[in-house]
Amino acid sequence: MALRVVSQRAVTSLAQGVRGLSTGHQNNSKVAVLGAAGGIGQPLSLLLKQSPLVTQLSLFDIVNTPGVAADLSHIETPAKVTGHVGNDQLIDALKGCDVVVIPAGVPRKPGMTRDDLFNTNASIVRDLVQGCAKACPKAILCIISNPVNSTVPIASEVLKKNGVYDPKRVFGVSTLDVVRANTFVGEAKGFDPTKVNVPVIGGHSGVTIIPLISQCTPSVSFSTDELDKLTKRIQDAGTEVVKAKAGTGSATLSMAFAGARFTFSVLKALSGQSGIIECAYVKSDITASTYFATPILLGRNGIEKNLGLGKISDFETQLLKIAIPELQKNIKTGEEFVNK
């Protein structure tokens, strides 16, 4: 059953990618995956290789990338695949890229929070984004590496130091929170999850994840107790997977699916398709938190318009009050890491 559902979703997402190639939309996109040999990077690269939206797929990691690239290059789709291994090949991997997706870093293990990953993943993201600043300063950056609440500010500060920062082009990929919310609400109500849309705002860890179930399409209602349990499950879903994998990793396959979905949306918008909306964690003035995830209208230059919070319920207002101080702390941690 699980295999059937995942396959249906992947087909739906890829079909959306095909629909993005309507007449008059340019399709000539080079996408890099940094961390391509890892648990997220390999299935993400596989999904990207299948998409007609991708012309060139550049895979980078510190080990094993040539093998991954060789394997994917045998797939009968047009995207040309290249593999780059080791830091001395980073610049070559990034040259000419339109979109750079960064899932690099160590995964969570049982008992670890996303913050526990910070010391390792912060330096990885810093160094990779430094390469982006040199080789593809106008590329759209899609950051998956956790803790996203801190790694996106790290990326921004690195780009600022290099004089190439454009807040419209730097995204924290919080799409998995939306994917999970859609799935869990769909399961609870007996809906096809591909027909459910729950905006998720805030950040990408724990209490900073705020599913706006009051804005769900189609409209749904839950008792206070059901709403509380559902919200907590969405907020703690990453931990649910970490525990289920019992020390062997974190959410890799679902994150790869969500990362591919977001990348396809960015590529469709870059090609000129209008009306592409995804929730993402970005530089923001919507709340007291200087980075914040909201629904974003994507365009040829990244963010076309931040669509804001919309009308939120009293329950969601309380979640927002809890999230803001945690987000501000996470953001400060990231910015101070680069500027210390």
KOLSE-308740 format. One record per residue (C-alpha): residue number from 1; residue in one letter; z, x, y. Coordinates in steps of 0.25 Angstrom, whole numbers, plus 5000, padded with zeros to 4 digits. Each point is the difference from the previous one (the first is absolute). Layout:
<rs>
<r NUM; "a"; <Z; X; Y>>
...
</rs>
This chain:
<rs>
<r 1; "m"; <5000; 5000; 5000>>
<r 2; "a"; <5004; 5011; 5010>>
<r 3; "l"; <4987; 5007; 4997>>
<r 4; "r"; <4992; 4988; 5003>>
<r 5; "v"; <5007; 4998; 5013>>
<r 6; "v"; <4998; 5014; 5005>>
<r 7; "s"; <4986; 5000; 4996>>
<r 8; "q"; <4997; 4987; 5008>>
<r 9; "r"; <5006; 5006; 5012>>
<r 10; "a"; <4993; 5013; 4999>>
<r 11; "v"; <4987; 4992; 4999>>
<r 12; "t"; <5003; 4991; 5011>>
<r 13; "s"; <5003; 5013; 5009>>
<r 14; "l"; <4988; 5007; 4996>>
<r 15; "a"; <4992; 4987; 5002>>
<r 16; "q"; <5005; 5000; 5014>>
<r 17; "g"; <4995; 5014; 5002>>
<r 18; "v"; <4986; 4996; 4996>>
<r 19; "r"; <5000; 4988; 5010>>
<r 20; "g"; <5003; 5010; 5011>>
<r 21; "l"; <4986; 5005; 4998>>
<r 22; "s"; <4993; 4989; 5007>>
<r 23; "t"; <4987; 5003; 5007>>
<r 24; "g"; <5002; 5008; 5013>>
<r 25; "h"; <5013; 5007; 4995>>
<r 26; "q"; <4999; 5015; 4999>>
<r 27; "n"; <5004; 5005; 4987>>
<r 28; "n"; <5002; 5015; 5001>>
<r 29; "s"; <5015; 5004; 4998>>
<r 30; "k"; <5007; 5012; 4995>>
<r 31; "v"; <5014; 4998; 4995>>
<r 32; "a"; <5010; 5010; 4996>>
<r 33; "v"; <5012; 4998; 4991>>
<r 34; "l"; <5011; 5011; 5002>>
<r 35; "g"; <5008; 5000; 4988>>
<r 36; "a"; <4989; 4995; 4991>>
<r 37; "a"; <5005; 5006; 4987>>
<r 38; "g"; <5013; 4993; 5001>>
<r 39; "g"; <5006; 4987; 4994>>
<r 40; "i"; <4994; 4991; 5012>>
<r 41; "g"; <4989; 5010; 5003>>
<r 42; "q"; <4992; 4999; 4987>>
<r 43; "p"; <5000; 4984; 4999>>
<r 44; "l"; <4997; 4999; 5015>>
<r 45; "s"; <4988; 5010; 4999>>
<r 46; "l"; <4995; 4992; 4988>>
<r 47; "l"; <5000; 4987; 5008>>
<r 48; "l"; <4994; 5007; 5012>>
<r 49; "k"; <4989; 5006; 4991>>
<r 50; "q"; <4996; 4986; 4996>>
<r 51; "s"; <4998; 4995; 5014>>
<r 52; "p"; <4986; 4999; 5006>>
<r 53; "l"; <5007; 5002; 5014>>
<r 54; "v"; <5003; 5015; 4996>>
<r 55; "t"; <4988; 5010; 5001>>
<r 56; "q"; <5008; 5013; 4998>>
<r 57; "l"; <5014; 5001; 4993>>
<r 58; "s"; <5007; 5013; 5003>>
<r 59; "l"; <5012; 5003; 4991>>
<r 60; "f"; <5011; 5010; 5004>>
<r 61; "d"; <5012; 5004; 4993>>
<r 62; "i"; <5008; 5013; 4997>>
<r 63; "v"; <4997; 4999; 4985>>
<r 64; "n"; <4990; 4994; 4991>>
<r 65; "t"; <4990; 4994; 5010>>
<r 66; "p"; <4987; 5006; 4994>>
<r 67; "g"; <5003; 4993; 4987>>
<r 68; "v"; <5003; 4986; 5006>>
<r 69; "a"; <4987; 5002; 5009>>
<r 70; "a"; <4992; 5004; 4988>>
<r 71; "d"; <5005; 4988; 4992>>
<r 72; "l"; <4998; 4990; 5011>>
<r 73; "s"; <4986; 5006; 5003>>
<r 74; "h"; <4995; 4994; 4987>>
<r 75; "i"; <5002; 4986; 5004>>
<r 76; "e"; <4987; 4993; 5003>>
<r 77; "t"; <5002; 4996; 5015>>
<r 78; "p"; <4993; 5007; 5012>>
<r 79; "a"; <5012; 5007; 5006>>
<r 80; "k"; <4999; 5015; 4999>>
<r 81; "v"; <5013; 5006; 4996>>
<r 82; "t"; <5005; 5014; 5004>>
<r 83; "g"; <5013; 5007; 4995>>
<r 84; "h"; <5008; 5010; 5009>>
<r 85; "v"; <5013; 5007; 4995>>
<r 86; "g"; <5010; 5008; 5007>>
<r 87; "n"; <5003; 5001; 5015>>
<r 88; "d"; <4989; 5009; 5003>>
<r 89; "q"; <4990; 4989; 4996>>
<r 90; "l"; <5007; 4989; 5009>>
<r 91; "i"; <4991; 5002; 5012>>
<r 92; "d"; <4987; 4999; 4991>>
<r 93; "a"; <5005; 4988; 4994>>
<r 94; "l"; <5003; 4993; 5013>>
<r 95; "k"; <4987; 5004; 5008>>
<r 96; "g"; <4992; 4988; 5004>>
<r 97; "c"; <5010; 4990; 4995>>
<r 98; "d"; <5000; 4986; 5006>>
<r 99; "v"; <5013; 4996; 4993>>
<r 100; "v"; <5011; 5008; 4994>>
<r 101; "v"; <5010; 4994; 4990>>
<r 102; "i"; <5012; 5007; 4997>>
<r 103; "p"; <5008; 4997; 4988>>
<r 104; "a"; <5005; 5014; 4998>>
<r 105; "g"; <5015; 5003; 4997>>
<r 106; "v"; <5010; 4999; 4989>>
<r 107; "p"; <5003; 4986; 4994>>
<r 108; "r"; <5014; 4993; 5000>>
<r 109; "k"; <5009; 5001; 4988>>
<r 110; "p"; <5011; 4991; 4996>>
<r 111; "g"; <5012; 5001; 5010>>
<r 112; "m"; <4991; 5005; 5011>>
<r 113; "t"; <4997; 4993; 5013>>
<r 114; "r"; <4987; 5002; 5008>>
<r 115; "d"; <5009; 5008; 5010>>
<r 116; "d"; <5003; 5010; 4988>>
<r 117; "l"; <4986; 5004; 5000>>
<r 118; "f"; <5000; 5004; 5014>>
<r 119; "n"; <5002; 5015; 5000>>
<r 120; "t"; <4989; 5002; 4990>>
<r 121; "n"; <4990; 4990; 5005>>
<r 122; "a"; <5002; 5002; 5014>>
<r 123; "s"; <4994; 5014; 5000>>
<r 124; "i"; <4989; 4996; 4991>>
<r 125; "v"; <4995; 4990; 5010>>
<r 126; "r"; <5002; 5009; 5011>>
<r 127; "d"; <4991; 5011; 4994>>
<r 128; "l"; <4989; 4990; 4996>>
<r 129; "v"; <5000; 4993; 5013>>
<r 130; "q"; <4999; 5014; 5007>>
<r 131; "g"; <4987; 5002; 4992>>
<r 132; "c"; <4995; 4986; 5004>>
<r 133; "a"; <5002; 5004; 5015>>
<r 134; "k"; <4991; 5012; 4998>>
<r 135; "a"; <4990; 4995; 4991>>
<r 136; "c"; <4998; 4985; 5002>>
<r 137; "p"; <5008; 4996; 5013>>
<r 138; "k"; <4993; 4987; 5002>>
<r 139; "a"; <5002; 4995; 4985>>
<r 140; "i"; <5008; 4988; 4997>>
<r 141; "l"; <5013; 5004; 4993>>
<r 142; "c"; <5006; 4991; 4990>>
<r 143; "i"; <5014; 5006; 4996>>
<r 144; "i"; <5006; 4996; 4986>>
<r 145; "s"; <5010; 5011; 4998>>
<r 146; "n"; <5014; 4995; 5001>>
<r 147; "p"; <5009; 4998; 5008>>
<r 148; "v"; <4989; 4994; 5008>>
<r 149; "n"; <5009; 4995; 5011>>
<r 150; "s"; <5002; 5015; 5003>>
<r 151; "t"; <4987; 5007; 4995>>
<r 152; "v"; <4991; 4992; 5010>>
<r 153; "p"; <5009; 5005; 5012>>
<r 154; "i"; <4998; 5014; 4994>>
<r 155; "a"; <4985; 4998; 4999>>
<r 156; "s"; <5000; 4995; 5015>>
<r 157; "e"; <5008; 5012; 5005>>
<r 158; "v"; <4991; 5010; 4993>>
<r 159; "l"; <4988; 4994; 5006>>
<r 160; "k"; <5006; 5000; 5014>>
<r 161; "k"; <5004; 5015; 4999>>
<r 162; "n"; <4985; 5002; 4997>>
<r 163; "g"; <4995; 4991; 5011>>
<r 164; "v"; <4992; 4991; 4991>>
<r 165; "y"; <5010; 4988; 4999>>
<r 166; "d"; <4994; 4986; 5000>>
<r 167; "p"; <5010; 4989; 4996>>
<r 168; "k"; <4989; 4991; 4997>>
<r 169; "r"; <4996; 5009; 4988>>
<r 170; "v"; <5013; 5003; 4993>>
<r 171; "f"; <5005; 4989; 4990>>
<r 172; "g"; <5012; 5000; 4990>>
<r 173; "v"; <4995; 4992; 4988>>
<r 174; "s"; <5010; 4989; 4998>>
<r 175; "t"; <4990; 4991; 4992>>
<r 176; "l"; <5007; 5001; 4987>>
<r 177; "d"; <5011; 4992; 5007>>
<r 178; "v"; <4990; 4989; 5003>>
<r 179; "v"; <4994; 5001; 4986>>
<r 180; "r"; <5014; 4998; 4994>>
<r 181; "a"; <5004; 4989; 5009>>
<r 182; "n"; <4987; 4993; 4996>>
<r 183; "t"; <5002; 5002; 4986>>
<r 184; "f"; <5015; 4995; 5000>>
<r 185; "v"; <4997; 4988; 5008>>
<r 186; "g"; <4988; 4996; 4992>>
<r 187; "e"; <5008; 5002; 4987>>
<r 188; "a"; <5012; 4991; 5006>>
<r 189; "k"; <4990; 4989; 5004>>
<r 190; "g"; <4990; 5001; 4989>>
<r 191; "f"; <4989; 5004; 5009>>
<r 192; "d"; <4988; 5010; 4998>>
<r 193; "p"; <5006; 5012; 5007>>
<r 194; "t"; <4986; 5004; 5005>>
<r 195; "k"; <5001; 4987; 5009>>
<r 196; "v"; <5014; 5003; 5006>>
<r 197; "n"; <5002; 5008; 5012>>
<r 198; "v"; <5014; 5004; 5005>>
<r 199; "p"; <5000; 5009; 5012>>
<r 200; "v"; <5011; 5011; 4999>>
<r 201; "i"; <5005; 5006; 5012>>
<r 202; "g"; <5010; 5011; 5004>>
<r 203; "g"; <5000; 5013; 4992>>
<r 204; "h"; <4998; 5004; 4985>>
<r 205; "s"; <5013; 5002; 4994>>
<r 206; "g"; <5012; 4991; 4997>>
<r 207; "v"; <5005; 4991; 5011>>
<r 208; "t"; <4989; 5005; 5009>>
<r 209; "i"; <4990; 4991; 4992>>
<r 210; "i"; <5000; 4986; 5006>>
<r 211; "p"; <4991; 4990; 4992>>
<r 212; "l"; <4996; 4989; 5010>>
<r 213; "i"; <5000; 4989; 4989>>
<r 214; "s"; <5001; 4990; 5011>>
<r 215; "q"; <4985; 5004; 5004>>
<r 216; "c"; <4995; 5000; 4985>>
<r 217; "t"; <4986; 4994; 4998>>
<r 218; "p"; <5001; 4990; 4993>>
<r 219; "s"; <5012; 4995; 5006>>
<r 220; "v"; <5012; 5001; 4990>>
<r 221; "s"; <5015; 4996; 5001>>
<r 222; "f"; <5012; 5006; 4993>>
<r 223; "s"; <5015; 4996; 5000>>
<r 224; "t"; <5009; 5010; 5007>>
<r 225; "d"; <5005; 5006; 4987>>
<r 226; "e"; <4985; 5002; 4995>>
<r 227; "l"; <4995; 5006; 5013>>
<r 228; "d"; <5012; 5010; 5000>>
<r 229; "k"; <4997; 5004; 4986>>
<r 230; "l"; <4985; 5001; 5002>>
<r 231; "t"; <5001; 5008; 5012>>
<r 232; "k"; <5010; 5010; 4994>>
<r 233; "r"; <4990; 5001; 4988>>
<r 234; "i"; <4989; 5004; 5009>>
<r 235; "q"; <5009; 5010; 5008>>
<r 236; "d"; <5005; 5006; 4987>>
<r 237; "a"; <4987; 4999; 4992>>
<r 238; "g"; <4997; 5015; 5000>>
<r 239; "t"; <5014; 5003; 4994>>
<r 240; "e"; <4997; 4989; 4989>>
<r 241; "v"; <4988; 5009; 4996>>
<r 242; "v"; <5008; 5013; 5001>>
<r 243; "k"; <5010; 4994; 4991>>
<r 244; "a"; <4990; 4994; 4990>>
<r 245; "k"; <4993; 5014; 4999>>
<r 246; "a"; <5014; 5006; 4996>>
<r 247; "g"; <4997; 5014; 5007>>
<r 248; "t"; <4985; 5001; 4997>>
<r 249; "g"; <4996; 4996; 5014>>
<r 250; "s"; <4999; 4990; 5011>>
<r 251; "a"; <4990; 4989; 5004>>
<r 252; "t"; <4987; 5007; 4998>>
<r 253; "l"; <4990; 4990; 4995>>
<r 254; "s"; <5003; 4988; 5009>>
<r 255; "m"; <5001; 5010; 5012>>
<r 256; "a"; <4986; 5005; 4996>>
<r 257; "f"; <4995; 4986; 5000>>
<r 258; "a"; <5007; 4997; 5014>>
<r 259; "g"; <4995; 5014; 5005>>
<r 260; "a"; <4985; 4997; 4996>>
<r 261; "r"; <5001; 4986; 5006>>
<r 262; "f"; <5005; 5005; 5013>>
<r 263; "t"; <4989; 5011; 5000>>
<r 264; "f"; <4989; 4990; 4997>>
<r 265; "s"; <5005; 4992; 5012>>
<r 266; "v"; <4999; 5012; 5009>>
<r 267; "l"; <4986; 5004; 4995>>
<r 268; "k"; <4995; 4986; 5002>>
<r 269; "a"; <5005; 4999; 5014>>
<r 270; "l"; <4994; 5014; 5003>>
<r 271; "s"; <4987; 4995; 4995>>
<r 272; "g"; <5000; 4989; 5010>>
<r 273; "q"; <5005; 4988; 4992>>
<r 274; "s"; <5009; 4991; 5009>>
<r 275; "g"; <5013; 4992; 4997>>
<r 276; "i"; <5006; 5011; 4991>>
<r 277; "i"; <5015; 4998; 5001>>
<r 278; "e"; <5011; 5008; 4992>>
<r 279; "c"; <5014; 5002; 5002>>
<r 280; "a"; <5003; 5015; 5003>>
<r 281; "y"; <5011; 5009; 5006>>
<r 282; "v"; <4995; 5005; 5013>>
<r 283; "k"; <5005; 5005; 5014>>
<r 284; "s"; <5005; 4987; 5006>>
<r 285; "d"; <5006; 4994; 5013>>
<r 286; "i"; <5002; 4986; 4993>>
<r 287; "t"; <5015; 5003; 4997>>
<r 288; "a"; <5011; 5010; 5004>>
<r 289; "s"; <4994; 5009; 4989>>
<r 290; "t"; <4989; 5009; 5004>>
<r 291; "y"; <4993; 4999; 4987>>
<r 292; "f"; <5000; 4987; 4993>>
<r 293; "a"; <4991; 4992; 4990>>
<r 294; "t"; <4993; 4988; 5004>>
<r 295; "p"; <4986; 4993; 4997>>
<r 296; "i"; <4990; 5009; 5006>>
<r 297; "l"; <4985; 4996; 5004>>
<r 298; "l"; <4992; 5012; 4995>>
<r 299; "g"; <4988; 5005; 5008>>
<r 300; "r"; <4990; 5012; 5001>>
<r 301; "n"; <5011; 5009; 5006>>
<r 302; "g"; <5012; 4996; 4991>>
<r 303; "i"; <5009; 4990; 5007>>
<r 304; "e"; <4992; 4989; 5008>>
<r 305; "k"; <5012; 4991; 5003>>
<r 306; "n"; <5015; 5000; 4995>>
<r 307; "l"; <5002; 4985; 4997>>
<r 308; "g"; <5015; 5001; 5001>>
<r 309; "l"; <5011; 4992; 4994>>
<r 310; "g"; <4995; 4986; 5002>>
<r 311; "k"; <5011; 4989; 4998>>
<r 312; "i"; <5011; 5004; 4991>>
<r 313; "s"; <5011; 4992; 4994>>
<r 314; "d"; <5015; 5002; 5003>>
<r 315; "f"; <5001; 5006; 4986>>
<r 316; "e"; <4990; 5010; 5004>>
<r 317; "t"; <5006; 5003; 5013>>
<r 318; "q"; <5012; 5004; 4993>>
<r 319; "l"; <4993; 5009; 4991>>
<r 320; "l"; <4993; 5006; 5013>>
<r 321; "k"; <5014; 5003; 5006>>
<r 322; "i"; <5004; 5008; 4988>>
<r 323; "a"; <4987; 5007; 4999>>
<r 324; "i"; <4998; 5006; 5014>>
<r 325; "p"; <5012; 5010; 5000>>
<r 326; "e"; <4996; 5005; 4986>>
<r 327; "l"; <4986; 5002; 5005>>
<r 328; "q"; <5004; 5007; 5013>>
<r 329; "k"; <5008; 5010; 4991>>
<r 330; "n"; <4989; 5002; 4991>>
<r 331; "i"; <4990; 5003; 5011>>
<r 332; "k"; <5010; 5009; 5007>>
<r 333; "t"; <5001; 5008; 4987>>
<r 334; "g"; <4985; 5002; 4999>>
<r 335; "e"; <4998; 5004; 5015>>
<r 336; "e"; <5011; 5010; 5000>>
<r 337; "f"; <4995; 5006; 4987>>
<r 338; "v"; <4987; 5004; 5008>>
<r 339; "n"; <5007; 5003; 5013>>
<r 340; "k"; <5012; 5008; 4996>>
</rs>
